[in-house]
Amino acid sequence: MKTFRLLLCMLLCMPVMLLPCRALALEPLRDDDIRIAAPSAILMEKVTGRVLYEKNADARLLPASVTKVMTLLLIVEDIEAGKLSLDDVVTASPRAASFGGSCVYLEEGEQMSVHEMLKCITVASANDCAVAMAEHISGTEGLFVERMNARAEELGLPNTHFSNCTGLFEDEQHYSSARDIAVMSRELISHPLIKDYSTIWMDSIRDGSFGLTNTNKLVYWYEGCTGLKTGYTSAAMYCLAATAERNGTEYIAVVMHGESSDSRNADATALLNYGFARYELCSLLPEAPLPALPVELGTADTLPLRCEGESAALIPKGSAAPDYRLELPELVSAPVEEGAKLGTLTVSLGGETLAELPVVAAESVPRLGTGRLFVRLLGSLIGL
């Protein structure tokens, strides 16, 4: 019987059907649950990207200095890619030094490190430093803006287009939406480096002679605030991308065209409070490791497994622990390539599916060579 099983496995490989991933249906936030004064807003959870509230979230609006979320994203990505160092020296051009609005009054030829420039842009929303960094990275602001638009396209932002790196100017070709800003903010805060700057309340530059105070007042008084970027012009009104984290769950609240600074802060606070009060992250992976899967005709007798896909789900706060159901074949036949889909881990909560995660091979198991296969078959025959 064992010999027959070995020979059969040489010809057959058990197929496994994988089901599409589904997400838990969270109760949507209604207008009577929360009052948002701004004409456009959204609340998104960072890890899963789940949207818990939206109001005209796809409307194309002037983003003002919230534009700098994308400017900062490109800077941080270049730093992490090794294309830029925090110690690199940036020299202010005449054009960069000419910028007004929120600025640190760079003088032509003044030099600052990338670290200082990044601090000024993030904390003080410095337009002059944003332009200086754009020129330092790409040669001209125009070329840097081309990169901004290319990155927006990569992130799948259909309602975003940039014509400058600051958001200072009114331009019909410069716009974004609450949803798009939430997506780019989510991408930015996935880089821990930015929080070294976005959580600063007060600091200084020029050897302490020039003080900086964060334009985002939530950093000072909102528990767990991690950033991120404010914006204001007379046309764009008061805009804010606010992020906050508590107990491992982080939310992004974007408010566009608020009537006042207090109003945008109140809207963002209400959205964040709602998220923290109602939902929390739940790991989709069981504490116990997945079992090894038996392998026939392979150079190894067993195959380690791993789950792919989402690692967490957003669930109502205070929910019971999820249930897990693992579907696997009894065995697989070699060869098996690393990453090959072999089964499904279904995670449920209260009878409703949270996710169906593909279970894949954690490593490759080659098929036995002809010689080793013959020896194994012969040994099985002798055993019989």
VMD Tcl script that draws the C-alpha trace (Angstrom):
set ca {
  {0.00 0.00 0.00}
  {2.83 2.43 0.81}
  {4.49 1.70 -2.55}
  {1.23 2.28 -4.37}
  {0.77 5.60 -2.53}
  {4.23 6.75 -3.55}
  {3.65 5.87 -7.18}
  {0.26 7.56 -7.17}
  {1.71 10.77 -5.78}
  {4.14 10.88 -8.68}
  {1.18 11.42 -10.98}
  {-1.29 13.37 -8.90}
  {-1.22 16.65 -7.00}
  {-4.23 17.64 -4.97}
  {-5.66 21.01 -6.09}
  {-6.88 23.49 -3.46}
  {-9.54 26.14 -4.10}
  {-8.85 29.56 -2.57}
  {-11.75 31.82 -1.72}
  {-11.68 35.59 -2.26}
  {-10.92 37.71 0.81}
  {-13.92 39.37 2.48}
  {-13.96 42.00 5.20}
  {-16.15 42.38 8.25}
  {-19.03 44.75 7.57}
  {-18.55 47.57 10.08}
  {-21.49 49.72 11.05}
  {-21.21 52.92 8.98}
  {-21.03 56.24 10.75}
  {-24.20 58.26 10.20}
  {-24.56 62.03 10.11}
  {-26.61 61.93 13.31}
  {-23.78 60.07 15.07}
  {-21.35 62.91 14.54}
  {-21.52 66.45 13.19}
  {-18.73 67.56 10.86}
  {-18.91 71.22 9.90}
  {-16.37 71.09 7.06}
  {-17.77 70.42 3.57}
  {-15.33 67.55 2.97}
  {-13.81 65.05 5.40}
  {-12.79 61.43 5.90}
  {-11.69 59.05 8.68}
  {-9.39 56.15 7.74}
  {-7.59 53.49 9.78}
  {-3.90 53.19 8.93}
  {-3.14 49.44 8.79}
  {-6.23 48.24 6.94}
  {-7.09 51.43 5.08}
  {-10.72 51.03 6.19}
  {-12.82 54.17 5.84}
  {-15.14 54.73 8.81}
  {-16.57 58.08 7.76}
  {-16.63 60.17 4.63}
  {-18.30 63.35 3.54}
  {-17.77 64.54 -0.06}
  {-14.41 62.76 0.24}
  {-13.75 62.74 -3.52}
  {-14.43 66.43 -4.15}
  {-11.49 68.16 -5.84}
  {-10.48 71.06 -3.62}
  {-7.52 73.32 -3.01}
  {-5.35 71.58 -0.39}
  {-3.22 74.59 0.68}
  {-0.12 73.45 2.61}
  {-1.49 69.94 3.10}
  {0.17 69.65 -0.33}
  {3.38 69.18 1.63}
  {2.28 65.69 2.67}
  {3.41 64.61 -0.79}
  {6.50 66.84 -0.65}
  {7.49 65.23 2.64}
  {6.75 61.75 1.34}
  {9.22 62.15 -1.53}
  {11.87 63.56 0.80}
  {11.48 60.73 3.33}
  {11.45 58.07 0.61}
  {14.69 59.46 -0.84}
  {16.28 59.42 2.61}
  {15.27 55.81 3.23}
  {16.44 54.83 -0.26}
  {19.88 56.28 0.49}
  {19.56 58.98 -2.18}
  {19.56 61.69 0.46}
  {21.11 62.04 3.91}
  {19.86 64.01 6.89}
  {23.35 65.50 7.08}
  {23.39 66.72 3.48}
  {23.72 70.49 3.17}
  {21.06 72.40 1.22}
  {21.77 75.88 -0.13}
  {18.86 78.30 -0.53}
  {18.48 79.66 -4.06}
  {17.28 83.22 -4.71}
  {13.89 81.78 -5.67}
  {13.56 79.70 -2.51}
  {14.56 82.68 -0.38}
  {11.89 84.82 -2.04}
  {8.98 82.75 -0.76}
  {6.62 84.17 1.83}
  {3.62 82.86 3.69}
  {4.66 80.31 6.28}
  {8.45 80.40 6.16}
  {11.63 80.63 8.18}
  {12.96 83.57 6.15}
  {15.80 81.82 4.36}
  {18.39 84.15 2.95}
  {19.89 83.63 -0.49}
  {22.89 81.32 -0.12}
  {21.95 80.28 3.43}
  {22.76 76.67 4.15}
  {20.87 74.17 6.28}
  {21.04 70.44 6.67}
  {18.29 68.21 5.30}
  {17.45 67.48 8.93}
  {16.80 71.16 9.62}
  {14.91 71.64 6.36}
  {12.70 68.64 7.12}
  {11.99 70.00 10.58}
  {11.05 73.41 9.23}
  {8.70 71.98 6.60}
  {6.99 69.56 8.96}
  {6.73 71.75 12.05}
  {6.45 75.27 10.65}
  {5.12 74.46 7.15}
  {8.01 76.48 5.71}
  {7.38 77.24 2.05}
  {10.91 78.48 1.47}
  {12.39 75.23 2.79}
  {9.99 73.14 0.71}
  {11.15 74.88 -2.45}
  {14.81 74.66 -1.41}
  {14.43 70.91 -0.88}
  {12.59 70.46 -4.19}
  {15.40 72.23 -6.02}
  {18.06 70.30 -4.13}
  {16.48 66.94 -5.00}
  {15.35 67.51 -8.58}
  {17.19 70.61 -9.79}
  {14.03 72.67 -10.19}
  {10.69 72.81 -8.43}
  {8.99 71.98 -11.73}
  {10.87 68.70 -12.07}
  {10.13 67.88 -8.44}
  {6.42 68.51 -9.05}
  {6.57 66.03 -11.92}
  {7.75 63.46 -9.38}
  {4.91 64.45 -7.06}
  {2.35 63.79 -9.78}
  {4.02 60.53 -10.77}
  {3.90 59.35 -7.16}
  {0.24 60.37 -6.90}
  {-0.47 58.22 -9.94}
  {1.42 55.29 -8.38}
  {-0.71 55.60 -5.26}
  {-3.87 55.59 -7.38}
  {-5.04 59.10 -6.52}
  {-7.58 60.04 -9.22}
  {-8.51 63.42 -7.76}
  {-5.03 64.82 -7.18}
  {-2.79 66.96 -9.36}
  {0.00 69.27 -8.24}
  {1.41 72.39 -9.88}
  {3.75 73.34 -7.02}
  {5.30 71.79 -3.92}
  {3.87 74.20 -1.34}
  {0.15 74.70 -1.97}
  {0.68 78.42 -1.52}
  {-0.82 79.48 -4.84}
  {-4.34 79.27 -6.25}
  {-4.22 77.22 -9.44}
  {-7.00 75.24 -11.13}
  {-4.38 72.56 -11.92}
  {-3.52 72.15 -8.25}
  {-6.07 70.12 -6.34}
  {-6.64 67.08 -4.18}
  {-9.42 65.40 -2.20}
  {-9.92 64.28 1.38}
  {-9.67 60.61 0.36}
  {-6.51 61.14 -1.70}
  {-4.88 63.10 1.11}
  {-5.76 60.31 3.54}
  {-4.09 57.78 1.24}
  {-0.90 59.81 0.85}
  {-0.88 60.54 4.60}
  {-1.20 56.83 5.29}
  {1.80 56.24 3.05}
  {3.81 58.99 4.77}
  {3.21 57.77 8.33}
  {4.26 54.27 7.29}
  {7.77 55.75 7.44}
  {8.65 56.10 11.16}
  {11.17 58.86 10.37}
  {8.46 61.45 9.73}
  {7.12 61.12 13.27}
  {10.48 62.28 14.63}
  {9.43 65.63 13.17}
  {5.61 65.66 13.05}
  {5.36 65.11 16.82}
  {7.57 68.11 17.69}
  {5.63 70.84 19.47}
  {8.39 73.44 19.84}
  {11.99 73.53 18.62}
  {14.47 75.92 17.07}
  {16.98 76.39 14.27}
  {20.01 78.62 13.70}
  {21.60 77.63 17.00}
  {18.44 78.37 18.93}
  {17.97 81.90 17.62}
  {14.84 81.13 15.58}
  {11.96 79.34 17.28}
  {9.57 76.88 15.67}
  {6.07 76.03 16.89}
  {4.00 73.32 15.27}
  {1.14 74.67 13.17}
  {-0.82 71.56 14.18}
  {-2.15 72.37 17.64}
  {-3.40 68.81 18.12}
  {0.22 67.78 18.68}
  {0.14 69.75 21.93}
  {-3.18 68.68 23.41}
  {-4.64 65.63 21.64}
  {-3.64 62.33 23.27}
  {-1.60 60.16 20.91}
  {-1.34 62.74 18.11}
  {1.38 61.75 15.63}
  {0.97 64.62 13.15}
  {0.56 65.48 10.43}
  {0.00 68.62 8.30}
  {-2.07 71.79 8.36}
  {-2.92 74.15 5.53}
  {-4.53 77.52 5.00}
  {-5.06 80.02 2.22}
  {-7.97 82.40 1.76}
  {-9.24 80.23 -1.10}
  {-8.55 76.80 0.39}
  {-9.72 77.81 3.86}
  {-8.56 75.69 6.81}
  {-7.36 72.18 5.94}
  {-5.86 69.46 8.11}
  {-4.52 65.93 7.85}
  {-4.46 64.75 11.48}
  {-3.06 61.42 12.65}
  {-3.17 59.84 16.09}
  {-2.31 56.46 17.61}
  {-3.49 54.74 20.79}
  {-2.89 51.16 21.86}
  {-1.53 50.16 18.47}
  {-4.42 51.58 16.42}
  {-3.77 54.68 14.32}
  {-6.30 56.84 12.48}
  {-6.07 59.49 9.79}
  {-8.65 62.29 9.83}
  {-8.67 64.72 6.91}
  {-10.71 67.92 6.99}
  {-10.94 70.22 3.95}
  {-12.08 73.85 3.74}
  {-12.99 74.38 7.39}
  {-14.32 77.77 8.44}
  {-11.62 78.35 11.05}
  {-8.64 76.73 12.72}
  {-10.80 75.87 15.73}
  {-13.47 74.38 13.48}
  {-11.07 72.11 11.57}
  {-9.48 70.99 14.85}
  {-12.90 70.23 16.32}
  {-13.89 68.19 13.24}
  {-10.64 66.21 13.28}
  {-10.98 65.62 17.02}
  {-14.54 64.36 16.64}
  {-13.51 61.94 13.90}
  {-10.50 60.61 15.81}
  {-12.50 60.28 19.03}
  {-15.13 58.26 17.20}
  {-12.54 55.85 15.80}
  {-10.82 55.28 19.14}
  {-14.11 54.86 21.00}
  {-15.69 52.37 18.60}
  {-13.00 50.22 16.95}
  {-9.68 48.49 17.50}
  {-7.22 46.39 15.51}
  {-7.33 42.63 15.78}
  {-4.52 40.36 14.60}
  {-5.62 37.91 11.92}
  {-2.81 35.48 12.73}
  {-3.30 32.81 15.41}
  {-0.85 32.71 18.30}
  {0.06 29.08 17.61}
  {2.28 28.50 14.54}
  {0.78 26.80 11.50}
  {1.41 23.04 11.31}
  {3.95 21.64 8.88}
  {2.45 19.88 5.85}
  {3.61 16.36 4.88}
  {5.40 16.15 1.51}
  {5.60 13.11 -0.75}
  {8.51 12.56 -3.12}
  {10.35 15.61 -1.77}
  {13.84 16.19 -0.44}
  {12.14 17.06 2.87}
  {9.37 15.12 4.57}
  {7.48 18.19 5.77}
  {6.90 21.73 4.54}
  {6.60 24.83 6.80}
  {3.70 27.17 6.02}
  {2.92 30.86 6.37}
  {-0.08 33.13 5.84}
  {-0.14 35.92 3.28}
  {-2.37 38.94 2.92}
  {-3.66 41.30 5.59}
  {-2.21 40.87 9.07}
  {-4.95 42.68 10.97}
  {-8.60 43.66 10.80}
  {-10.59 46.49 12.31}
  {-13.30 45.22 14.67}
  {-15.79 46.72 17.12}
  {-14.08 47.55 20.40}
  {-14.48 44.93 23.11}
  {-15.26 42.09 20.70}
  {-14.50 38.49 21.65}
  {-11.43 36.72 20.27}
  {-11.79 35.57 16.64}
  {-12.24 31.96 15.54}
  {-9.81 30.29 13.14}
  {-10.47 27.51 10.61}
  {-7.56 26.05 8.67}
  {-8.20 24.23 5.39}
  {-5.26 22.20 4.04}
  {-4.77 19.06 1.98}
  {-3.53 16.00 3.87}
  {-0.27 16.13 1.92}
  {1.34 17.69 -1.14}
  {3.58 16.19 -3.79}
  {6.97 17.71 -4.59}
  {8.20 19.84 -6.16}
  {6.71 22.74 -4.20}
  {7.85 26.31 -4.85}
  {8.11 28.85 -2.05}
  {4.96 31.00 -2.06}
  {2.76 28.33 -3.69}
  {-0.81 28.52 -2.40}
  {-1.73 25.38 -0.49}
  {-4.73 26.25 1.64}
  {-6.85 28.86 3.43}
  {-7.03 30.26 6.94}
  {-10.53 31.60 7.59}
  {-10.82 34.09 10.46}
  {-14.32 34.73 11.82}
  {-15.86 36.95 14.46}
  {-19.35 36.27 15.76}
  {-20.11 34.07 12.78}
  {-19.05 36.73 10.27}
  {-15.92 36.33 8.17}
  {-13.12 38.76 8.95}
  {-10.75 37.44 6.29}
  {-9.78 34.41 4.26}
  {-5.99 34.33 4.09}
  {-4.00 32.26 1.59}
  {-1.72 29.70 3.28}
  {1.45 29.28 1.25}
  {4.68 27.31 1.29}
  {7.26 29.06 3.46}
  {10.13 27.46 1.51}
  {10.76 25.37 -1.58}
  {10.94 21.56 -1.48}
  {12.52 20.07 -4.62}
  {11.42 16.72 -5.99}
  {13.61 13.69 -5.30}
  {16.06 12.86 -8.05}
  {15.64 9.63 -9.98}
  {18.36 7.84 -8.03}
  {17.08 8.83 -4.60}
  {13.52 8.09 -5.66}
  {14.54 4.59 -6.79}
  {16.28 3.94 -3.48}
  {13.25 5.10 -1.54}
  {10.87 2.94 -3.63}
  {13.17 -0.03 -3.29}
  {13.29 0.44 0.46}
  {9.51 0.56 0.55}
  {9.30 -2.70 -1.42}
  {11.77 -4.41 0.86}
  {9.80 -3.16 3.80}
  {6.69 -4.77 2.38}
}
mol new
graphics top color blue
foreach p $ca { graphics top sphere $p radius 0.5 }
foreach p [lrange $ca 0 end-1] q [lrange $ca 1 end] { graphics top cylinder $p $q radius 0.2 }
display resetview
